[in-house]
């Protein structure tokens, strides 16, 4: 759950930095750094995990375990994707 939330926190920082930065270089630097940190931290993204697990055969080998893991990751993605925009709006 925590790795899923961290994923969307980094993506929110990247997209928000792109949207609010007045300089062209700053816009692309925010995107690059946000996505790079998301990848380097090893956080989980539910849609990417669905693809990788399907290609590797994990979804077919252990469908119940994979479904539960994807449920937790998706919950974390939702928490990270909703929490920070709401905090930014009201703080």
PyMOL Python script that loads the backbone (N, CA, C, O; Angstrom):
from pymol import cmd

cmd.read_pdbstr("""\
ATOM      1  N   UNK A   1       0.838  -1.188   0.000  1.00  0.00           N
ATOM      2  CA  UNK A   1       0.000   0.000   0.000  1.00  0.00           C
ATOM      3  C   UNK A   1       0.883   1.252   0.000  1.00  0.00           C
ATOM      4  O   UNK A   1       0.608   2.217  -0.714  1.00  0.00           O
ATOM      5  N   UNK A   2       1.943   1.224   0.808  1.00  0.00           N
ATOM      6  CA  UNK A   2       2.807   2.401   0.906  1.00  0.00           C
ATOM      7  C   UNK A   2       3.537   2.651  -0.408  1.00  0.00           C
ATOM      8  O   UNK A   2       3.656   3.799  -0.837  1.00  0.00           O
ATOM      9  N   UNK A   3       4.027   1.597  -1.051  1.00  0.00           N
ATOM     10  CA  UNK A   3       4.718   1.780  -2.337  1.00  0.00           C
ATOM     11  C   UNK A   3       3.766   2.289  -3.415  1.00  0.00           C
ATOM     12  O   UNK A   3       4.180   3.047  -4.292  1.00  0.00           O
ATOM     13  N   UNK A   4       2.524   1.895  -3.364  1.00  0.00           N
ATOM     14  CA  UNK A   4       1.531   2.412  -4.302  1.00  0.00           C
ATOM     15  C   UNK A   4       1.244   3.881  -4.066  1.00  0.00           C
ATOM     16  O   UNK A   4       1.078   4.643  -5.019  1.00  0.00           O
ATOM     17  N   UNK A   5       1.185   4.286  -2.805  1.00  0.00           N
ATOM     18  CA  UNK A   5       0.947   5.697  -2.490  1.00  0.00           C
ATOM     19  C   UNK A   5       2.144   6.552  -2.893  1.00  0.00           C
ATOM     20  O   UNK A   5       1.977   7.658  -3.407  1.00  0.00           O
ATOM     21  N   UNK A   6       3.344   6.041  -2.662  1.00  0.00           N
ATOM     22  CA  UNK A   6       4.554   6.780  -3.035  1.00  0.00           C
ATOM     23  C   UNK A   6       4.604   6.995  -4.543  1.00  0.00           C
ATOM     24  O   UNK A   6       5.042   8.047  -5.009  1.00  0.00           O
ATOM     25  N   UNK A   7       4.161   6.011  -5.299  1.00  0.00           N
ATOM     26  CA  UNK A   7       4.116   6.134  -6.757  1.00  0.00           C
ATOM     27  C   UNK A   7       3.332   7.369  -7.179  1.00  0.00           C
ATOM     28  O   UNK A   7       3.841   8.200  -7.931  1.00  0.00           O
ATOM     29  N   UNK A   8       2.119   7.492  -6.710  1.00  0.00           N
ATOM     30  CA  UNK A   8       1.287   8.617  -7.138  1.00  0.00           C
ATOM     31  C   UNK A   8       1.710   9.930  -6.513  1.00  0.00           C
ATOM     32  O   UNK A   8       1.413  10.987  -7.068  1.00  0.00           O
ATOM     33  N   UNK A   9       2.392   9.903  -5.383  1.00  0.00           N
ATOM     34  CA  UNK A   9       2.924  11.139  -4.821  1.00  0.00           C
ATOM     35  C   UNK A   9       3.986  11.708  -5.760  1.00  0.00           C
ATOM     36  O   UNK A   9       3.984  12.904  -6.051  1.00  0.00           O
ATOM     37  N   UNK A  10       4.896  10.849  -6.234  1.00  0.00           N
ATOM     38  CA  UNK A  10       5.919  11.317  -7.171  1.00  0.00           C
ATOM     39  C   UNK A  10       5.320  11.782  -8.491  1.00  0.00           C
ATOM     40  O   UNK A  10       5.756  12.788  -9.051  1.00  0.00           O
ATOM     41  N   UNK A  11       4.339  11.067  -8.981  1.00  0.00           N
ATOM     42  CA  UNK A  11       3.713  11.474 -10.243  1.00  0.00           C
ATOM     43  C   UNK A  11       2.947  12.779 -10.049  1.00  0.00           C
ATOM     44  O   UNK A  11       2.941  13.624 -10.944  1.00  0.00           O
ATOM     45  N   UNK A  12       2.309  12.958  -8.910  1.00  0.00           N
ATOM     46  CA  UNK A  12       1.637  14.228  -8.630  1.00  0.00           C
ATOM     47  C   UNK A  12       2.635  15.376  -8.598  1.00  0.00           C
ATOM     48  O   UNK A  12       2.373  16.446  -9.147  1.00  0.00           O
ATOM     49  N   UNK A  13       3.779  15.155  -7.956  1.00  0.00           N
ATOM     50  CA  UNK A  13       4.808  16.196  -7.912  1.00  0.00           C
ATOM     51  C   UNK A  13       5.281  16.542  -9.321  1.00  0.00           C
ATOM     52  O   UNK A  13       5.481  17.715  -9.636  1.00  0.00           O
ATOM     53  N   UNK A  14       5.460  15.541 -10.161  1.00  0.00           N
ATOM     54  CA  UNK A  14       5.909  15.778 -11.531  1.00  0.00           C
ATOM     55  C   UNK A  14       4.868  16.568 -12.333  1.00  0.00           C
ATOM     56  O   UNK A  14       5.205  17.545 -13.001  1.00  0.00           O
ATOM     57  N   UNK A  15       3.629  16.147 -12.264  1.00  0.00           N
ATOM     58  CA  UNK A  15       2.570  16.814 -13.051  1.00  0.00           C
ATOM     59  C   UNK A  15       2.287  18.204 -12.501  1.00  0.00           C
ATOM     60  O   UNK A  15       2.087  19.143 -13.271  1.00  0.00           O
ATOM     61  N   UNK A  16       2.267  18.345 -11.201  1.00  0.00           N
ATOM     62  CA  UNK A  16       2.022  19.652 -10.596  1.00  0.00           C
ATOM     63  C   UNK A  16       3.171  20.615 -10.899  1.00  0.00           C
ATOM     64  O   UNK A  16       2.947  21.793 -11.172  1.00  0.00           O
ATOM     65  N   UNK A  17       4.398  20.105 -10.848  1.00  0.00           N
ATOM     66  CA  UNK A  17       5.548  20.933 -11.194  1.00  0.00           C
ATOM     67  C   UNK A  17       5.499  21.383 -12.643  1.00  0.00           C
ATOM     68  O   UNK A  17       5.869  22.514 -12.959  1.00  0.00           O
ATOM     69  N   UNK A  18       5.045  20.507 -13.521  1.00  0.00           N
ATOM     70  CA  UNK A  18       4.901  20.883 -14.935  1.00  0.00           C
ATOM     71  C   UNK A  18       3.820  21.945 -15.105  1.00  0.00           C
ATOM     72  O   UNK A  18       4.003  22.904 -15.856  1.00  0.00           O
ATOM     73  N   UNK A  19       2.720  21.783 -14.427  1.00  0.00           N
ATOM     74  CA  UNK A  19       1.591  22.704 -14.607  1.00  0.00           C
ATOM     75  C   UNK A  19       1.850  24.081 -14.016  1.00  0.00           C
ATOM     76  O   UNK A  19       1.381  25.081 -14.559  1.00  0.00           O
ATOM     77  N   UNK A  20       2.576  24.149 -12.932  1.00  0.00           N
ATOM     78  CA  UNK A  20       2.719  25.422 -12.222  1.00  0.00           C
ATOM     79  C   UNK A  20       4.038  26.143 -12.481  1.00  0.00           C
ATOM     80  O   UNK A  20       4.206  27.278 -12.036  1.00  0.00           O
ATOM     81  N   UNK A  21       4.959  25.529 -13.173  1.00  0.00           N
ATOM     82  CA  UNK A  21       6.248  26.163 -13.422  1.00  0.00           C
ATOM     83  C   UNK A  21       6.168  27.047 -14.660  1.00  0.00           C
ATOM     84  O   UNK A  21       5.756  26.570 -15.717  1.00  0.00           O
ATOM     85  N   UNK A  22       6.546  28.311 -14.566  1.00  0.00           N
ATOM     86  CA  UNK A  22       6.431  29.208 -15.716  1.00  0.00           C
ATOM     87  C   UNK A  22       7.539  29.016 -16.757  1.00  0.00           C
ATOM     88  O   UNK A  22       7.385  29.461 -17.894  1.00  0.00           O
ATOM     89  N   UNK A  23       8.628  28.378 -16.405  1.00  0.00           N
ATOM     90  CA  UNK A  23       9.757  28.225 -17.319  1.00  0.00           C
ATOM     91  C   UNK A  23       9.696  26.880 -18.034  1.00  0.00           C
ATOM     92  O   UNK A  23       9.342  25.862 -17.439  1.00  0.00           O
ATOM     93  N   UNK A  24      10.046  26.890 -19.319  1.00  0.00           N
ATOM     94  CA  UNK A  24      10.009  25.656 -20.102  1.00  0.00           C
ATOM     95  C   UNK A  24      10.962  24.601 -19.546  1.00  0.00           C
ATOM     96  O   UNK A  24      10.587  23.437 -19.404  1.00  0.00           O
ATOM     97  N   UNK A  25      12.183  25.001 -19.233  1.00  0.00           N
ATOM     98  CA  UNK A  25      13.154  24.048 -18.699  1.00  0.00           C
ATOM     99  C   UNK A  25      12.673  23.484 -17.362  1.00  0.00           C
ATOM    100  O   UNK A  25      12.837  22.294 -17.090  1.00  0.00           O
ATOM    101  N   UNK A  26      12.085  24.331 -16.538  1.00  0.00           N
ATOM    102  CA  UNK A  26      11.570  23.882 -15.245  1.00  0.00           C
ATOM    103  C   UNK A  26      10.439  22.885 -15.391  1.00  0.00           C
ATOM    104  O   UNK A  26      10.328  21.948 -14.600  1.00  0.00           O
ATOM    105  N   UNK A  27       9.595  23.078 -16.399  1.00  0.00           N
ATOM    106  CA  UNK A  27       8.486  22.152 -16.639  1.00  0.00           C
ATOM    107  C   UNK A  27       9.009  20.745 -16.922  1.00  0.00           C
ATOM    108  O   UNK A  27       8.573  19.770 -16.309  1.00  0.00           O
ATOM    109  N   UNK A  28       9.938  20.658 -17.849  1.00  0.00           N
ATOM    110  CA  UNK A  28      10.443  19.342 -18.240  1.00  0.00           C
ATOM    111  C   UNK A  28      11.367  18.741 -17.190  1.00  0.00           C
ATOM    112  O   UNK A  28      11.455  17.520 -17.064  1.00  0.00           O
ATOM    113  N   UNK A  29      12.046  19.584 -16.447  1.00  0.00           N
ATOM    114  CA  UNK A  29      12.873  19.097 -15.357  1.00  0.00           C
ATOM    115  C   UNK A  29      12.008  18.497 -14.249  1.00  0.00           C
ATOM    116  O   UNK A  29      12.363  17.473 -13.664  1.00  0.00           O
ATOM    117  N   UNK A  30      10.875  19.136 -13.963  1.00  0.00           N
ATOM    118  CA  UNK A  30       9.946  18.600 -12.960  1.00  0.00           C
ATOM    119  C   UNK A  30       9.411  17.238 -13.397  1.00  0.00           C
ATOM    120  O   UNK A  30       9.340  16.312 -12.588  1.00  0.00           O
ATOM    121  N   UNK A  31       9.035  17.108 -14.669  1.00  0.00           N
ATOM    122  CA  UNK A  31       8.558  15.824 -15.172  1.00  0.00           C
ATOM    123  C   UNK A  31       9.650  14.759 -15.086  1.00  0.00           C
ATOM    124  O   UNK A  31       9.417  13.648 -14.611  1.00  0.00           O
ATOM    125  N   UNK A  32      10.838  15.119 -15.550  1.00  0.00           N
ATOM    126  CA  UNK A  32      11.931  14.154 -15.569  1.00  0.00           C
ATOM    127  C   UNK A  32      12.298  13.696 -14.164  1.00  0.00           C
ATOM    128  O   UNK A  32      12.458  12.498 -13.930  1.00  0.00           O
ATOM    129  N   UNK A  33      12.433  14.621 -13.233  1.00  0.00           N
ATOM    130  CA  UNK A  33      12.829  14.258 -11.874  1.00  0.00           C
ATOM    131  C   UNK A  33      11.730  13.480 -11.148  1.00  0.00           C
ATOM    132  O   UNK A  33      12.023  12.526 -10.428  1.00  0.00           O
ATOM    133  N   UNK A  34      10.480  13.874 -11.329  1.00  0.00           N
ATOM    134  CA  UNK A  34       9.380  13.166 -10.673  1.00  0.00           C
ATOM    135  C   UNK A  34       9.257  11.726 -11.140  1.00  0.00           C
ATOM    136  O   UNK A  34       9.113  10.814 -10.327  1.00  0.00           O
ATOM    137  N   UNK A  35       9.313  11.524 -12.443  1.00  0.00           N
ATOM    138  CA  UNK A  35       9.192  10.168 -12.980  1.00  0.00           C
ATOM    139  C   UNK A  35      10.449   9.357 -12.666  1.00  0.00           C
ATOM    140  O   UNK A  35      10.358   8.165 -12.374  1.00  0.00           O
ATOM    141  N   UNK A  36      11.615   9.991 -12.724  1.00  0.00           N
ATOM    142  CA  UNK A  36      12.858   9.277 -12.389  1.00  0.00           C
ATOM    143  C   UNK A  36      12.853   8.817 -10.939  1.00  0.00           C
ATOM    144  O   UNK A  36      13.247   7.687 -10.650  1.00  0.00           O
ATOM    145  N   UNK A  37      12.420   9.662 -10.036  1.00  0.00           N
ATOM    146  CA  UNK A  37      12.350   9.268  -8.620  1.00  0.00           C
ATOM    147  C   UNK A  37      11.335   8.151  -8.424  1.00  0.00           C
ATOM    148  O   UNK A  37      11.567   7.240  -7.629  1.00  0.00           O
ATOM    149  N   UNK A  38      10.228   8.206  -9.128  1.00  0.00           N
ATOM    150  CA  UNK A  38       9.213   7.153  -9.055  1.00  0.00           C
ATOM    151  C   UNK A  38       9.811   5.811  -9.480  1.00  0.00           C
ATOM    152  O   UNK A  38       9.559   4.791  -8.838  1.00  0.00           O
ATOM    153  N   UNK A  39      10.590   5.806 -10.539  1.00  0.00           N
ATOM    154  CA  UNK A  39      11.182   4.562 -11.031  1.00  0.00           C
ATOM    155  C   UNK A  39      12.299   4.084 -10.107  1.00  0.00           C
ATOM    156  O   UNK A  39      12.361   2.904  -9.765  1.00  0.00           O
ATOM    157  N   UNK A  40      13.180   4.998  -9.703  1.00  0.00           N
ATOM    158  CA  UNK A  40      14.334   4.609  -8.900  1.00  0.00           C
ATOM    159  C   UNK A  40      13.965   4.165  -7.483  1.00  0.00           C
ATOM    160  O   UNK A  40      14.688   3.372  -6.880  1.00  0.00           O
ATOM    161  N   UNK A  41      12.871   4.657  -6.953  1.00  0.00           N
ATOM    162  CA  UNK A  41      12.453   4.252  -5.604  1.00  0.00           C
ATOM    163  C   UNK A  41      11.816   2.869  -5.591  1.00  0.00           C
ATOM    164  O   UNK A  41      11.631   2.283  -4.525  1.00  0.00           O
ATOM    165  N   UNK A  42      11.483   2.347  -6.751  1.00  0.00           N
ATOM    166  CA  UNK A  42      10.896   1.014  -6.808  1.00  0.00           C
ATOM    167  C   UNK A  42       9.452   0.966  -6.376  1.00  0.00           C
ATOM    168  O   UNK A  42       8.973  -0.069  -5.912  1.00  0.00           O
ATOM    169  N   UNK A  43       8.752   2.077  -6.521  1.00  0.00           N
ATOM    170  CA  UNK A  43       7.351   2.091  -6.114  1.00  0.00           C
ATOM    171  C   UNK A  43       6.497   1.320  -7.121  1.00  0.00           C
ATOM    172  O   UNK A  43       6.924   1.055  -8.245  1.00  0.00           O
ATOM    173  N   UNK A  44       5.307   0.972  -6.705  1.00  0.00           N
ATOM    174  CA  UNK A  44       4.427   0.102  -7.485  1.00  0.00           C
ATOM    175  C   UNK A  44       3.343   0.906  -8.195  1.00  0.00           C
ATOM    176  O   UNK A  44       2.770   1.836  -7.626  1.00  0.00           O
ATOM    177  N   UNK A  45       3.072   0.539  -9.434  1.00  0.00           N
ATOM    178  CA  UNK A  45       1.968   1.131 -10.190  1.00  0.00           C
ATOM    179  C   UNK A  45       1.063  -0.008 -10.631  1.00  0.00           C
ATOM    180  O   UNK A  45       1.522  -0.965 -11.253  1.00  0.00           O
ATOM    181  N   UNK A  46      -0.197   0.091 -10.318  1.00  0.00           N
ATOM    182  CA  UNK A  46      -1.111  -1.039 -10.518  1.00  0.00           C
ATOM    183  C   UNK A  46      -1.241  -1.440 -11.987  1.00  0.00           C
ATOM    184  O   UNK A  46      -1.257  -2.631 -12.297  1.00  0.00           O
ATOM    185  N   UNK A  47      -1.333  -0.479 -12.886  1.00  0.00           N
ATOM    186  CA  UNK A  47      -1.519  -0.803 -14.304  1.00  0.00           C
ATOM    187  C   UNK A  47      -0.254  -1.446 -14.867  1.00  0.00           C
ATOM    188  O   UNK A  47      -0.333  -2.422 -15.615  1.00  0.00           O
ATOM    189  N   UNK A  48       0.907  -0.906 -14.512  1.00  0.00           N
ATOM    190  CA  UNK A  48       2.163  -1.504 -14.978  1.00  0.00           C
ATOM    191  C   UNK A  48       2.336  -2.909 -14.405  1.00  0.00           C
ATOM    192  O   UNK A  48       2.788  -3.813 -15.108  1.00  0.00           O
ATOM    193  N   UNK A  49       1.980  -3.098 -13.137  1.00  0.00           N
ATOM    194  CA  UNK A  49       2.104  -4.417 -12.531  1.00  0.00           C
ATOM    195  C   UNK A  49       1.174  -5.425 -13.199  1.00  0.00           C
ATOM    196  O   UNK A  49       1.541  -6.587 -13.366  1.00  0.00           O
ATOM    197  N   UNK A  50      -0.017  -4.996 -13.578  1.00  0.00           N
ATOM    198  CA  UNK A  50      -0.927  -5.900 -14.280  1.00  0.00           C
ATOM    199  C   UNK A  50      -0.289  -6.410 -15.564  1.00  0.00           C
ATOM    200  O   UNK A  50      -0.356  -7.600 -15.874  1.00  0.00           O
ATOM    201  N   UNK A  51       0.324  -5.508 -16.300  1.00  0.00           N
ATOM    202  CA  UNK A  51       0.967  -5.900 -17.561  1.00  0.00           C
ATOM    203  C   UNK A  51       2.141  -6.833 -17.298  1.00  0.00           C
ATOM    204  O   UNK A  51       2.221  -7.903 -17.900  1.00  0.00           O
ATOM    205  N   UNK A  52       3.057  -6.445 -16.407  1.00  0.00           N
ATOM    206  CA  UNK A  52       4.249  -7.253 -16.154  1.00  0.00           C
ATOM    207  C   UNK A  52       3.899  -8.620 -15.594  1.00  0.00           C
ATOM    208  O   UNK A  52       4.509  -9.618 -15.979  1.00  0.00           O
ATOM    209  N   UNK A  53       2.939  -8.683 -14.704  1.00  0.00           N
ATOM    210  CA  UNK A  53       2.560  -9.971 -14.122  1.00  0.00           C
ATOM    211  C   UNK A  53       1.861 -10.862 -15.147  1.00  0.00           C
ATOM    212  O   UNK A  53       2.015 -12.083 -15.111  1.00  0.00           O
ATOM    213  N   UNK A  54       1.103 -10.269 -16.053  1.00  0.00           N
ATOM    214  CA  UNK A  54       0.438 -11.065 -17.091  1.00  0.00           C
ATOM    215  C   UNK A  54       1.473 -11.629 -18.060  1.00  0.00           C
ATOM    216  O   UNK A  54       1.404 -12.804 -18.421  1.00  0.00           O
ATOM    217  N   UNK A  55       2.433 -10.804 -18.484  1.00  0.00           N
ATOM    218  CA  UNK A  55       3.455 -11.253 -19.419  1.00  0.00           C
ATOM    219  C   UNK A  55       4.336 -12.331 -18.778  1.00  0.00           C
ATOM    220  O   UNK A  55       4.735 -13.281 -19.451  1.00  0.00           O
ATOM    221  N   UNK A  56       4.638 -12.194 -17.497  1.00  0.00           N
ATOM    222  CA  UNK A  56       5.506 -13.168 -16.832  1.00  0.00           C
ATOM    223  C   UNK A  56       4.778 -14.467 -16.480  1.00  0.00           C
ATOM    224  O   UNK A  56       5.424 -15.470 -16.177  1.00  0.00           O
ATOM    225  N   UNK A  57       3.465 -14.462 -16.515  1.00  0.00           N
ATOM    226  CA  UNK A  57       2.699 -15.655 -16.197  1.00  0.00           C
ATOM    227  C   UNK A  57       2.293 -15.758 -14.736  1.00  0.00           C
ATOM    228  O   UNK A  57       1.684 -16.746 -14.328  1.00  0.00           O
ATOM    229  N   UNK A  58       2.620 -14.758 -13.957  1.00  0.00           N
ATOM    230  CA  UNK A  58       2.282 -14.767 -12.529  1.00  0.00           C
ATOM    231  C   UNK A  58       0.769 -14.731 -12.320  1.00  0.00           C
ATOM    232  O   UNK A  58       0.258 -15.338 -11.379  1.00  0.00           O
ATOM    233  N   UNK A  59       0.059 -14.028 -13.188  1.00  0.00           N
ATOM    234  CA  UNK A  59      -1.399 -13.924 -13.049  1.00  0.00           C
ATOM    235  C   UNK A  59      -2.072 -15.276 -13.266  1.00  0.00           C
ATOM    236  O   UNK A  59      -3.105 -15.567 -12.663  1.00  0.00           O
ATOM    237  N   UNK A  60      -1.482 -16.098 -14.130  1.00  0.00           N
ATOM    238  CA  UNK A  60      -2.068 -17.409 -14.397  1.00  0.00           C
ATOM    239  C   UNK A  60      -1.638 -18.439 -13.360  1.00  0.00           C
ATOM    240  O   UNK A  60      -2.402 -19.350 -13.039  1.00  0.00           O
ATOM    241  N   UNK A  61      -0.419 -18.304 -12.833  1.00  0.00           N
ATOM    242  CA  UNK A  61       0.093 -19.282 -11.881  1.00  0.00           C
ATOM    243  C   UNK A  61      -0.588 -19.156 -10.522  1.00  0.00           C
ATOM    244  O   UNK A  61      -0.990 -20.157  -9.930  1.00  0.00           O
ATOM    245  N   UNK A  62      -0.716 -17.934 -10.034  1.00  0.00           N
ATOM    246  CA  UNK A  62      -1.335 -17.694  -8.724  1.00  0.00           C
ATOM    247  C   UNK A  62      -2.329 -16.536  -8.839  1.00  0.00           C
ATOM    248  O   UNK A  62      -2.029 -15.426  -8.399  1.00  0.00           O
ATOM    249  N   UNK A  63      -3.489 -16.773  -9.416  1.00  0.00           N
ATOM    250  CA  UNK A  63      -4.415 -15.663  -9.652  1.00  0.00           C
ATOM    251  C   UNK A  63      -4.941 -15.027  -8.369  1.00  0.00           C
ATOM    252  O   UNK A  63      -5.140 -13.813  -8.333  1.00  0.00           O
ATOM    253  N   UNK A  64      -5.169 -15.801  -7.327  1.00  0.00           N
ATOM    254  CA  UNK A  64      -5.703 -15.242  -6.078  1.00  0.00           C
ATOM    255  C   UNK A  64      -4.711 -14.320  -5.405  1.00  0.00           C
ATOM    256  O   UNK A  64      -5.070 -13.225  -4.972  1.00  0.00           O
ATOM    257  N   UNK A  65      -3.471 -14.752  -5.315  1.00  0.00           N
ATOM    258  CA  UNK A  65      -2.430 -13.934  -4.694  1.00  0.00           C
ATOM    259  C   UNK A  65      -2.169 -12.681  -5.514  1.00  0.00           C
ATOM    260  O   UNK A  65      -2.024 -11.594  -4.954  1.00  0.00           O
ATOM    261  N   UNK A  66      -2.109 -12.816  -6.815  1.00  0.00           N
ATOM    262  CA  UNK A  66      -1.868 -11.663  -7.684  1.00  0.00           C
ATOM    263  C   UNK A  66      -3.007 -10.655  -7.565  1.00  0.00           C
ATOM    264  O   UNK A  66      -2.772  -9.447  -7.543  1.00  0.00           O
ATOM    265  N   UNK A  67      -4.236 -11.150  -7.489  1.00  0.00           N
ATOM    266  CA  UNK A  67      -5.383 -10.246  -7.367  1.00  0.00           C
ATOM    267  C   UNK A  67      -5.340  -9.467  -6.056  1.00  0.00           C
ATOM    268  O   UNK A  67      -5.605  -8.265  -6.039  1.00  0.00           O
ATOM    269  N   UNK A  68      -5.010 -10.142  -4.964  1.00  0.00           N
ATOM    270  CA  UNK A  68      -4.927  -9.475  -3.661  1.00  0.00           C
ATOM    271  C   UNK A  68      -3.815  -8.422  -3.678  1.00  0.00           C
ATOM    272  O   UNK A  68      -4.006  -7.309  -3.188  1.00  0.00           O
ATOM    273  N   UNK A  69      -2.657  -8.773  -4.242  1.00  0.00           N
ATOM    274  CA  UNK A  69      -1.552  -7.812  -4.327  1.00  0.00           C
ATOM    275  C   UNK A  69      -1.948  -6.606  -5.162  1.00  0.00           C
ATOM    276  O   UNK A  69      -1.663  -5.470  -4.782  1.00  0.00           O
ATOM    277  N   UNK A  70      -2.601  -6.837  -6.296  1.00  0.00           N
ATOM    278  CA  UNK A  70      -3.040  -5.722  -7.141  1.00  0.00           C
ATOM    279  C   UNK A  70      -4.087  -4.865  -6.436  1.00  0.00           C
ATOM    280  O   UNK A  70      -4.137  -3.652  -6.638  1.00  0.00           O
ATOM    281  N   UNK A  71      -4.911  -5.486  -5.619  1.00  0.00           N
ATOM    282  CA  UNK A  71      -5.900  -4.735  -4.852  1.00  0.00           C
ATOM    283  C   UNK A  71      -5.215  -3.795  -3.864  1.00  0.00           C
ATOM    284  O   UNK A  71      -5.600  -2.632  -3.742  1.00  0.00           O
ATOM    285  N   UNK A  72      -4.209  -4.291  -3.164  1.00  0.00           N
ATOM    286  CA  UNK A  72      -3.464  -3.448  -2.229  1.00  0.00           C
ATOM    287  C   UNK A  72      -2.707  -2.336  -2.947  1.00  0.00           C
ATOM    288  O   UNK A  72      -2.700  -1.193  -2.488  1.00  0.00           O
ATOM    289  N   UNK A  73      -2.079  -2.658  -4.054  1.00  0.00           N
ATOM    290  CA  UNK A  73      -1.338  -1.645  -4.814  1.00  0.00           C
ATOM    291  C   UNK A  73      -2.292  -0.585  -5.350  1.00  0.00           C
ATOM    292  O   UNK A  73      -1.986   0.606  -5.297  1.00  0.00           O
ATOM    293  N   UNK A  74      -3.433  -1.003  -5.859  1.00  0.00           N
ATOM    294  CA  UNK A  74      -4.421  -0.046  -6.370  1.00  0.00           C
ATOM    295  C   UNK A  74      -4.952   0.854  -5.265  1.00  0.00           C
ATOM    296  O   UNK A  74      -5.178   2.044  -5.485  1.00  0.00           O
ATOM    297  N   UNK A  75      -5.150   0.294  -4.087  1.00  0.00           N
ATOM    298  CA  UNK A  75      -5.588   1.089  -2.944  1.00  0.00           C
ATOM    299  C   UNK A  75      -4.537   2.148  -2.605  1.00  0.00           C
ATOM    300  O   UNK A  75      -4.880   3.299  -2.335  1.00  0.00           O
ATOM    301  N   UNK A  76      -3.273   1.767  -2.620  1.00  0.00           N
ATOM    302  CA  UNK A  76      -2.202   2.727  -2.381  1.00  0.00           C
ATOM    303  C   UNK A  76      -2.125   3.785  -3.458  1.00  0.00           C
ATOM    304  O   UNK A  76      -1.902   4.957  -3.158  1.00  0.00           O
ATOM    305  N   UNK A  77      -2.308   3.388  -4.725  1.00  0.00           N
ATOM    306  CA  UNK A  77      -2.322   4.361  -5.820  1.00  0.00           C
ATOM    307  C   UNK A  77      -3.453   5.357  -5.656  1.00  0.00           C
ATOM    308  O   UNK A  77      -3.276   6.549  -5.909  1.00  0.00           O
ATOM    309  N   UNK A  78      -4.592   4.887  -5.242  1.00  0.00           N
ATOM    310  CA  UNK A  78      -5.733   5.782  -5.033  1.00  0.00           C
ATOM    311  C   UNK A  78      -5.466   6.732  -3.880  1.00  0.00           C
ATOM    312  O   UNK A  78      -5.765   7.923  -3.967  1.00  0.00           O
ATOM    313  N   UNK A  79      -4.903   6.205  -2.797  1.00  0.00           N
ATOM    314  CA  UNK A  79      -4.610   7.061  -1.642  1.00  0.00           C
ATOM    315  C   UNK A  79      -3.618   8.161  -2.013  1.00  0.00           C
ATOM    316  O   UNK A  79      -3.832   9.327  -1.679  1.00  0.00           O
ATOM    317  N   UNK A  80      -2.541   7.801  -2.697  1.00  0.00           N
ATOM    318  CA  UNK A  80      -1.547   8.791  -3.084  1.00  0.00           C
ATOM    319  C   UNK A  80      -2.055   9.763  -4.131  1.00  0.00           C
ATOM    320  O   UNK A  80      -1.667  10.931  -4.139  1.00  0.00           O
ATOM    321  N   UNK A  81      -2.922   9.288  -5.015  1.00  0.00           N
ATOM    322  CA  UNK A  81      -3.453  10.140  -6.071  1.00  0.00           C
ATOM    323  C   UNK A  81      -4.543  11.083  -5.615  1.00  0.00           C
ATOM    324  O   UNK A  81      -4.803  12.086  -6.279  1.00  0.00           O
ATOM    325  N   UNK A  82      -5.181  10.792  -4.512  1.00  0.00           N
ATOM    326  CA  UNK A  82      -6.247  11.645  -4.006  1.00  0.00           C
ATOM    327  C   UNK A  82      -5.758  12.532  -2.858  1.00  0.00           C
ATOM    328  O   UNK A  82      -6.155  13.692  -2.751  1.00  0.00           O
ATOM    329  N   UNK A  83      -4.909  11.987  -2.015  1.00  0.00           N
ATOM    330  CA  UNK A  83      -4.492  12.694  -0.808  1.00  0.00           C
ATOM    331  C   UNK A  83      -3.735  13.990  -1.116  1.00  0.00           C
ATOM    332  O   UNK A  83      -4.068  15.036  -0.559  1.00  0.00           O
ATOM    333  N   UNK A  84      -2.748  13.942  -1.971  1.00  0.00           N
ATOM    334  CA  UNK A  84      -1.934  15.124  -2.207  1.00  0.00           C
ATOM    335  C   UNK A  84      -2.663  16.236  -2.968  1.00  0.00           C
ATOM    336  O   UNK A  84      -2.495  17.401  -2.608  1.00  0.00           O
ATOM    337  N   UNK A  85      -3.453  15.944  -3.988  1.00  0.00           N
ATOM    338  CA  UNK A  85      -4.218  17.037  -4.606  1.00  0.00           C
ATOM    339  C   UNK A  85      -5.199  17.696  -3.634  1.00  0.00           C
ATOM    340  O   UNK A  85      -5.399  18.910  -3.689  1.00  0.00           O
ATOM    341  N   UNK A  86      -5.807  16.917  -2.754  1.00  0.00           N
ATOM    342  CA  UNK A  86      -6.730  17.468  -1.767  1.00  0.00           C
ATOM    343  C   UNK A  86      -5.962  18.331  -0.759  1.00  0.00           C
ATOM    344  O   UNK A  86      -6.409  19.420  -0.400  1.00  0.00           O
ATOM    345  N   UNK A  87      -4.814  17.839  -0.311  1.00  0.00           N
ATOM    346  CA  UNK A  87      -4.001  18.636   0.613  1.00  0.00           C
ATOM    347  C   UNK A  87      -3.528  19.939  -0.032  1.00  0.00           C
ATOM    348  O   UNK A  87      -3.511  20.986   0.614  1.00  0.00           O
ATOM    349  N   UNK A  88      -3.148  19.868  -1.303  1.00  0.00           N
ATOM    350  CA  UNK A  88      -2.690  21.080  -1.981  1.00  0.00           C
ATOM    351  C   UNK A  88      -3.828  22.097  -2.126  1.00  0.00           C
ATOM    352  O   UNK A  88      -3.612  23.303  -2.013  1.00  0.00           O
ATOM    353  N   UNK A  89      -4.997  21.612  -2.368  1.00  0.00           N
ATOM    354  CA  UNK A  89      -6.117  22.515  -2.576  1.00  0.00           C
ATOM    355  C   UNK A  89      -6.539  23.238  -1.289  1.00  0.00           C
ATOM    356  O   UNK A  89      -6.896  24.415  -1.323  1.00  0.00           O
ATOM    357  N   UNK A  90      -6.497  22.532  -0.167  1.00  0.00           N
ATOM    358  CA  UNK A  90      -7.003  23.110   1.075  1.00  0.00           C
ATOM    359  C   UNK A  90      -5.931  23.627   2.005  1.00  0.00           C
ATOM    360  O   UNK A  90      -6.256  24.206   3.042  1.00  0.00           O
ATOM    361  N   UNK A  91      -4.659  23.440   1.674  1.00  0.00           N
ATOM    362  CA  UNK A  91      -3.597  23.970   2.536  1.00  0.00           C
ATOM    363  C   UNK A  91      -2.843  25.057   1.809  1.00  0.00           C
ATOM    364  O   UNK A  91      -1.907  25.635   2.362  1.00  0.00           O
TER     365      UNK A  91
END
""", "prot")
cmd.dss("prot")
cmd.show_as("cartoon", "prot")
cmd.util.cbc("prot")
cmd.orient("prot")
